[in-house]
Amino acid sequence: MAFKDLLTCFEKDFKFYFQSNLVYLAMLIYLMLSAGLLLYASDFYLNTTANFYQFFKLQPGILAMVIPVLTMRLWADEYKYNTLEILFTQPINTAAAAIGKFLAVWLVVGIMLLSSVGIWLFVGLFTSTDVSWVLVNYGLTFLMAGSLCAVSAAAAAFCYSAPAAFLSATMLCVLLSVTGFGSWIEEILPDSTRLIKLTQAFDFEQQFDELISGKVSLSSIAYFVIIMATALWTGAAAVEYKRS
Amino acid sequence: MSIKGVDILKPCLGKNIKIGYFVLGIVVLSLASIAGVSLVADGLYFDMTPEKSLSLSEETVNMLQKQDKAIVIRLFISEKLAKKNPELNMYAKDVSRLLGTYHKEGKGLIKTAVVEVEPFSSSQAEAEKAGIQKFALSDGRENVYLGMSLTDERGRTLAIPRLIPERRDELESDISRLISILAAGRQPRLGVLSPYFRAANEKDPLRYAENMPFVNELSAGGYEIVSLSSSAPAIPEGIDAVLLFYPLNLDRIAVYALDQYLMWGGKIMIMLDTFAEERFRDKEKYIGYRSGIQQLLNNSGVTYREDILVGDNANSRTRIFDEHYIKYPFWLKISGDNIADHPITRGINELYLNYSGFFEYVSKENLETTVLFSTGADSGAMLTEKTADLNYDNLLKNYALTNKKYPLALLIEGNFSSLFDQPLVWEQSILSSMSPFLKSSADKGALLVVGDSDMAGAFLWDAGRDKKHGVYDAATISDNIRFMLKALDYLMQSNYVSVSRKEKRFEHKNLSEVFSALAADSYGDQKKQITSDLIEIRQKMVAAGERLQAVPLPSIKQIKEIEEMQRKITELEEGLRRIEYLTEEKYQDYLFMFALLMVVLLPVLSVAAARIGYFCYNRYIQRKAKEFVK
C-alpha cells in the first residue's frame, strides 16, 4: 500500500464533504449542541473550570451523534453507485481506501473541533482559562474523536445504505461512548475490586474523563489507539469480505 | 507500508470464514490488548494539572517509601453528592485520583477504598464512627458526607472530617501528615505556655484554646498538647518542646523553669509580640515586673526590640488606611529571598506578620544563631509607642525608611548558659521532684524566637475562619501555620511531614459571578447613593427621635418632620428593592445574551467562516487552473 494511494483516497473523500455541504450542516449541529448542552445541561455557569472540563466532558456524547452523519455515506455511496470496483481498478488496496476514508472523516471532525475554539475564546473573555491545558484537551478530544470515527467508519463498511450505516454507527458510538461499564459493574458488584478495575480499563467514558482531568496516562491513550486500529482493521476486512 | 492483518486474513476470508467470527476475533484481541496495556502501563501518566495536583511531592514519596505500616484510607462519599452538588462531586473524584497515587507509591502498604454512604445504613454508621462530619447541602434539606479516614493496623483512626474544595491546595499536605502521624510511634508532647490560656481559665486553660485555632491545628498536626502552668518551677518530664506564646507578665519562676529546661537540652519556641508588654507597661495597665523573657534572650546573645516596629514597603500587604489604599508597611508579607534556606523554612513561600518587632543578636560561644526570615532591603521602622494614635498623616511623619534587613525569626542552637546563678527554689520537697539546677547546658538545646505572635492568629492564615467548622475547613492564605508545624517538627525531631502548599496558578471566576458583578455594577452608583441617603436619613431620624423624647409635648412641626422622614425612608427602601429587582433582571439579560451569542451567533459565524474559507480556496484553485490552461 503506497502512501500516495492513501492520499488519493483521502483527498477524494475530504473534498466530497466540502462539496456536498454536509460538513457545514454537521458543523452547525455540532456547535449548537456543544454550546447549548454546555450552558443548559452542565453546571457551567456555577463551575467554570480553568481546563474547560465541562465542554470536553460533553464531547463523546455529542460526537457520537454527529460523526455517524459524516460517515454514513462513506461506503454506502460506493456500494450504491458501484464505484467501489472502479476505485479498486486503480492500484489501490482495501487498507489504503479504508485508512484514506477514515483520515478524511477524522480531519473533518478535527476542523469541526477547531471551529469550537470560538466558544472557548468567547468564554475566555469573561474568565481566565488554562491555555496549555485546554490545548492539550483539544488534542486528546481529537484522539478520542478518531476512535469514534474509526468505529463509525467500520460500521458504515458493513452497510449498503446510508440510513442503515447512520443508525448502526450511532448505536455503536453511543453504546461505546456514553455507557460506563466500570460504574455498572461497581454498582452491581461493589466488592470485586479487580473486576471493577478491569472493566474500568474498557470504559470509554472513564478513560476520556481521566485524560481531560489532567491524568494523561499511557493506558488511556493506548485504549483509544487500540480502538482506532481495531475498528480500521474490521472496516477494511468488511470491505474486503464484501468484495470477495 | 501495509496493513498486514488484512493481507494475512485474505486467504481466510477467501475460504468463506464468516466475517462475524473474524470481527469477534479482532474484538477479543483488542480487548486483550487493552487489558494488557492497562496492566503493564498502570501508573504511567503525565500530570497535566497546573498545580500538579495528581502528583505527590518529594517529601510525601520519601515518607511513603520509608514508612512500613499498613494503612487503610477510606474516602466517604454520600451517594446524593453526584446529583445534588456537582462541584463537590468533582472534587471527590480528584481526591479519589490522588488517593490512587498514594496507593501506587505506598509499596502496597497504603490501601484505599471508596465508601458510598447511604442514609440509615451501616456505611453511615461507619462514617460517623470514623469521625466524618455530616453537613447540609445548599438547599438545607439533606445531610451528606464527604470525608476521609485513615486507619493503621492497630485500629488507630485519624480523620479529615470534611473535605472542602477551597482546601484543595492543602490536600496532599493533610493526607501525608496524617499518614506520617500513624506511621510514627509515639505522639510528641508539646507544652503550651501562654497568659492567654491562663487568664481565660486557670483550671482548664486549654478549653480556651477553642478560640485559638492554631492550638487545634497543632493538635491535628500530631502533637499531644499539654497546658503548662506559669507558676510551676519546672517543665514537667516528657515534654518534647515548649511553645511560649505571647509572653506577658510571666512569673519569674516560669522564666526559671524555661531556663533550666533549656539547660537540660530542652527545645523552646517563643512567639513574642511588640504589644505584649511594651504597651501595657507604658499605660501601667498591668502591674508588676516585666516577664524577664528579654533577659533570657539577652543571655543567649539576642535582644528583642519590641520598642520598634519594623515595616517593609516592598514586602507588605495592601489595605485601606484612613481612606488611602496603600501598601501598609507593618502588614508584612515575607517571601522569596527573605526566607532562609533551612529545613524549617524549606517549602515555606509566604509568611504574614502584623506589627512585628525585630531581633538584634551577637555571637555567643557554643551557640549557633540562624536567621530564619527577615524583612527585605526596603525596610523602615517606627517607634511602637507611636501606634497609640496612628493615622495616615502620623504614619508618614513617624515611619522612616532605614533600608536595613531586620531579622524577624531566629533559631539559636547549642549549649546555653543559665541566666540564674543559683536555684530559685530551695524547698526540699519541690527540689526533690525536679532535675538538679544546672549553670550550663548538659545537652544541646534549641531556642526559636519569632518577632510577632500574630503569626498564629487565625486572621493571618485562615481565609475561611468565619466558618469555624474545624481544622480541615481552614482554607489557608499564608504559610504561617505550616511554619509553626515545621519549626516544632524540627525542634522535636519528629518524623512528620509538612508538604509545601501548592500554589494556585489560576484564579478563575465562575461565569455566574462575573455576570452578577457586571449586573451589580450597572446599578452600583444608584445603589450607593440610595444607601448613603438612607443611612443619613436614618441618623437624622434617630436624632429627631431623641429630640422628641426630650420634650414633654412634641410640636406638630416635629411630628410632621418625623413623618416626612419616615415617608422618605420608605421611598428609599422601595428604591433599593427596585434596584435589586433591576439587577436580577440585568443578570438574566446578560445570561440570555451570552447564551444567544454562544448557541446561535457563534456557530453560525463559525460555519460561515468555514464556508467562506472553502469558497476562497476554490477560487484560488480555479485561478491557478486557468493560469495553467493559459
Interface residues (C-beta under 8 A of the other chain):
Chain A: M1 A2 F3 L6 F18 V23 Y24 M27 L28 L31 M32 A35 G36 L38 L39 Y40 S42 D43 F44 Y45 L46 N47 T48 T49 A50 N51 Y53 N93 T94 A95 I99 I111 S115 S116 G118 I119 F122 V123 F126 T127 S128 T129 D130 W133 V136 P190 L198 A201 F202 E210 S213 G214 K215 V216 S217 L218 S219 S220 A222 Y223 I226 I227 A229 T230 L232 W233 T234 A236 A237 A238 E240 Y241 S244
Chain B: M1 S2 I3 G5 V6 D7 L9 K10 L13 G14 I19 F22 V23 I26 V27 L29 S30 L31 S33 I34 A35 V37 S38 A41 D42 L44 Y45 F46 D47 M48 T49 P50 S53 L54 P86 E87 M90 K93 D94 R97 E116 R505 F506 E507 H508 K509 N510 L511 S512 V514 F515 L591 F594 A595 L597 M598 V599 V600 L602 P603 V604 L605 S606 V607 A609 A610 R611 Y614
